[in-house]
């Protein structure tokens, strides 16, 4: 009968009659320690995931006009994360923003357009040009609401769009690489996440979330 002795005091595996058995033991020991190392790395490395309501997120943005914003700069901020294909949903969110937010500098809405395909420089310029065209259209629609409410304010000053070509902003908003989810977030004045949806919220839901900041 073949006998195998394993000595644990730095002498490793000692072969009596079968080198193949010793090799198997060494290989299994290596697999065991590799598994432990992988598990340690997994638990030690923070994994970015979905944002948690009630947690504060000081996220910074720069829109296509160079304006700088933060979710923690004293405003109540609606952030819409969308792709170009879902722009109608983003428009619907804008239409459902309650009247008490219109023309009120304490509130603002930022639309983040996440481009899911890589763009060369010329492609980015074309995408930005198209985005500016859409912004002008949205400003006209918003101006009509302002006029109906007798608000003396240029709607163009309240249209903010961020173009996200590399997924950085989407990642900060809790989206994994390659995700194309449509998301709506409401942040309080200090960056606390008050509400979030992965679809278009109703007008009542949006108004209720915004009122939490009062």
Wavefront OBJ file of the C-alpha trace (Angstrom):
o trace
v 0.000 0.000 0.000
v 1.260 3.484 -0.891
v 1.775 5.904 1.965
v 1.798 9.728 1.865
v 3.145 11.924 4.623
v 2.412 15.704 4.767
v 4.768 17.625 7.034
v 3.608 21.138 7.919
v 6.877 22.576 9.262
v 8.220 24.205 6.054
v 9.260 20.799 4.652
v 6.202 20.615 2.345
v 5.081 17.319 0.926
v 7.267 14.287 1.403
v 7.002 11.413 -1.014
v 7.276 7.845 0.217
v 6.309 5.836 -2.855
v 4.194 7.958 -5.241
v 5.270 11.344 -6.716
v 1.880 11.716 -8.465
v 0.015 11.796 -5.150
v 2.368 14.451 -3.814
v 1.743 16.556 -6.931
v -2.006 16.326 -6.456
v -1.732 17.454 -2.852
v 0.440 20.423 -3.791
v -1.942 21.441 -6.560
v -4.975 21.251 -4.283
v -3.183 23.242 -1.595
v -2.343 25.949 -4.157
v -5.971 26.054 -5.315
v -7.120 26.412 -1.717
v -4.827 29.354 -1.010
v -5.725 31.025 -4.310
v -9.393 30.718 -3.375
v -8.699 32.373 -0.028
v -6.801 35.203 -1.722
v -9.614 35.772 -4.207
v -12.211 35.866 -1.454
v -10.126 38.335 0.548
v -9.737 40.614 -2.468
v -13.471 40.477 -3.177
v -14.478 41.492 0.329
v -11.703 44.063 0.733
v -12.493 45.883 -2.531
v -15.471 48.296 -2.374
v -18.039 47.572 -5.083
v -19.967 50.467 -6.546
v -23.668 49.772 -6.652
v -27.019 51.475 -6.746
v -27.392 54.619 -4.682
v -29.194 54.326 -1.337
v -32.043 56.656 -0.454
v -31.178 58.683 2.647
v -27.435 58.652 1.931
v -25.572 61.842 0.977
v -23.851 61.956 -2.420
v -21.913 65.144 -3.291
v -21.793 64.514 -7.046
v -20.332 67.171 -9.334
v -21.422 67.956 -12.908
v -20.249 70.198 -15.743
v -22.880 70.856 -18.398
v -22.225 71.444 -22.099
v -22.072 75.213 -21.497
v -19.345 74.804 -18.890
v -21.586 75.476 -15.888
v -20.482 73.619 -12.747
v -22.951 72.076 -10.336
v -23.019 69.787 -7.338
v -25.811 67.865 -5.675
v -24.558 69.364 -2.389
v -24.399 73.073 -3.271
v -27.591 74.188 -1.574
v -30.139 73.416 -4.302
v -32.792 70.735 -4.577
v -31.748 68.877 -7.704
v -33.627 66.532 -9.996
v -31.175 64.433 -11.988
v -32.426 62.481 -14.990
v -30.034 59.854 -16.351
v -31.016 58.860 -19.854
v -29.722 57.782 -23.221
v -30.484 59.580 -26.464
v -33.032 56.863 -27.239
v -35.019 57.670 -24.066
v -35.208 61.450 -24.500
v -39.019 61.366 -24.626
v -39.056 59.908 -21.125
v -36.751 62.703 -19.973
v -39.140 65.220 -21.521
v -42.026 63.646 -19.622
v -40.166 64.056 -16.337
v -39.677 67.735 -17.132
v -43.369 68.120 -17.873
v -44.196 66.589 -14.481
v -42.021 68.950 -12.455
v -44.562 70.755 -10.215
v -45.413 74.409 -10.737
v -43.918 75.457 -7.396
v -40.466 74.646 -8.848
v -40.889 76.741 -11.993
v -38.640 79.777 -12.051
v -37.585 79.067 -8.470
v -33.757 79.151 -8.265
v -33.854 76.822 -5.239
v -34.831 73.963 -7.580
v -33.211 72.726 -10.749
v -33.259 69.784 -13.115
v -30.131 68.343 -14.731
v -30.416 65.891 -17.611
v -27.439 63.557 -18.029
v -27.296 62.004 -21.491
v -25.285 58.800 -21.285
v -23.810 57.875 -24.662
v -23.323 54.127 -24.590
v -21.123 53.865 -27.695
v -17.618 55.263 -28.102
v -17.408 58.481 -30.093
v -14.465 59.993 -31.899
v -13.927 63.743 -31.564
v -16.033 64.569 -34.622
v -18.782 62.255 -33.377
v -18.823 64.024 -30.015
v -19.103 67.417 -31.690
v -22.052 66.191 -33.738
v -23.710 64.714 -30.643
v -23.253 67.973 -28.730
v -24.615 69.997 -31.657
v -27.706 67.791 -31.761
v -28.068 68.073 -27.982
v -27.982 71.871 -28.194
v -30.729 71.731 -30.802
v -32.852 69.638 -28.464
v -32.125 72.063 -25.629
v -33.506 74.960 -27.671
v -36.681 72.981 -28.316
v -37.081 72.187 -24.626
v -36.462 75.825 -23.699
v -39.359 76.867 -25.939
v -41.671 74.351 -24.292
v -40.576 75.433 -20.823
v -40.970 79.093 -21.727
v -44.595 78.404 -22.602
v -45.134 77.096 -19.048
v -43.374 80.132 -17.601
v -45.541 82.473 -19.654
v -48.708 80.654 -18.574
v -47.652 81.052 -14.929
v -46.659 84.705 -15.562
v -43.069 83.946 -14.562
v -40.660 86.600 -15.820
v -37.663 84.394 -16.445
v -35.783 83.186 -19.496
v -36.352 79.426 -19.602
v -33.040 78.871 -21.389
v -31.236 79.708 -18.151
v -32.928 76.748 -16.451
v -32.062 74.049 -19.004
v -28.988 72.068 -17.924
v -27.659 69.104 -19.903
v -24.576 66.998 -19.171
v -23.097 64.770 -21.878
v -21.536 61.604 -20.475
v -19.398 59.975 -23.177
v -17.240 57.732 -20.994
v -19.751 56.578 -18.390
v -18.111 58.496 -15.531
v -21.254 60.342 -14.468
v -23.427 57.252 -14.896
v -21.020 55.386 -12.612
v -21.253 58.113 -9.960
v -25.013 57.702 -10.147
v -24.649 54.030 -9.286
v -24.895 52.500 -12.754
v -22.567 49.607 -13.661
v -20.469 49.785 -16.815
v -22.560 49.243 -19.929
v -25.904 49.823 -18.198
v -28.512 51.818 -20.116
v -31.114 52.193 -17.374
v -33.350 55.240 -17.318
v -33.136 56.745 -13.822
v -34.537 59.741 -11.972
v -33.038 61.023 -8.716
v -34.035 63.795 -6.321
v -31.246 65.194 -4.133
v -31.738 67.571 -1.210
v -29.737 70.722 -0.578
v -26.805 68.884 1.001
v -26.768 65.992 -1.460
v -29.015 63.616 0.450
v -30.802 61.277 -1.925
v -34.510 61.816 -1.247
v -35.965 59.516 -3.910
v -35.054 57.528 -7.001
v -36.876 55.697 -9.771
v -35.938 53.511 -12.726
v -38.892 54.750 -14.715
v -40.779 58.017 -15.114
v -42.321 58.946 -11.738
v -45.852 60.255 -11.610
v -46.392 63.964 -11.029
v -47.586 63.198 -7.483
v -44.540 61.036 -6.706
v -42.165 63.699 -7.975
v -43.916 66.476 -6.052
v -43.892 64.416 -2.843
v -40.157 63.776 -3.143
v -39.409 67.441 -3.766
v -41.468 68.473 -0.753
v -39.296 66.262 1.473
v -36.614 68.904 1.159
v -38.784 71.553 2.876
l 1 2 3 4 5 6 7 8 9 10 11 12 13 14 15 16 17 18 19 20 21 22 23 24 25 26 27 28 29 30 31 32 33 34 35 36 37 38 39 40 41 42 43 44 45 46 47 48 49 50 51 52 53 54 55 56 57 58 59 60 61 62 63 64 65 66 67 68 69 70 71 72 73 74 75 76 77 78 79 80 81 82 83 84 85 86 87 88 89 90 91 92 93 94 95 96 97 98 99 100 101 102 103 104 105 106 107 108 109 110 111 112 113 114 115 116 117 118 119 120 121 122 123 124 125 126 127 128 129 130 131 132 133 134 135 136 137 138 139 140 141 142 143 144 145 146 147 148 149 150 151 152 153 154 155 156 157 158 159 160 161 162 163 164 165 166 167 168 169 170 171 172 173 174 175 176 177 178 179 180 181 182 183 184 185 186 187 188 189 190 191 192 193 194 195 196 197 198 199 200 201 202 203 204 205 206 207 208 209 210 211 212 213 214
